[in-house]
Amino acid sequence: MPSGEKITITYLDVGQGDSAFIELPEGKTMLIDASESKASDDIISFISGKGYKKIDYLVATHPHADHIGGMKEVIESFDIGEIYMPKASTNTKTYEKLLLAINDKGKKIKAASAGMTICEGVDILAPNADKYEDLNNYSVVIKITNGNHKFLFMGDAETVSENEIMNAGFDVSADVIKVGH
């Protein structure tokens, strides 16, 4: 994003799990994860309370309930732009509800993978492979660069994914990191 453009990142206190809301330049917004379903009301209230009716970029880092549990309600509550998720699936009711909510909104999922750019200054560093034994390693890892400030969101990426990011030569320097497992 252009140097000097202000962004605001809010790491939401959702207890178990993750959720971060990013206010990007030009009134654009991004939500990375939506914790467990019991946190959905708090997440929705926070975003609505800031006056937003749309989430331009929605990222579900990986299909564990403590990251996607509140996504169904979020999707139902807001106008949704692009949705990014890894090519990973699971047979849980939480994941099924998320997919149904996406379908009901008539949205398509963009398969997140290393090397993609979501928007200017927002890059995906992982996943780097198509198949993992552990769902955590499918985590979408995002780096946001705003002028000289850099933020890294690791999802729950574990050692396998971290090593792939390093081996791929991605710049992981950051001022703030949301640590994975």
Secondary structure, DSSP 8 states (H G I E B T S, - for coil): --TT---EEEE---SSS--EEEE-GGG-EEEE---SGGGHHHHHHHHHHTT--EEEEEE--SS-HHHHTTHHHHHHHSEEEEEEE-S-----HHHHHHHHHHHHTT--EEE--TT-EEETTEEEEE--SS--SSGGGG--EEEEEETTEEEEE-TT--HHHHHHHHHTT-----SEEE---
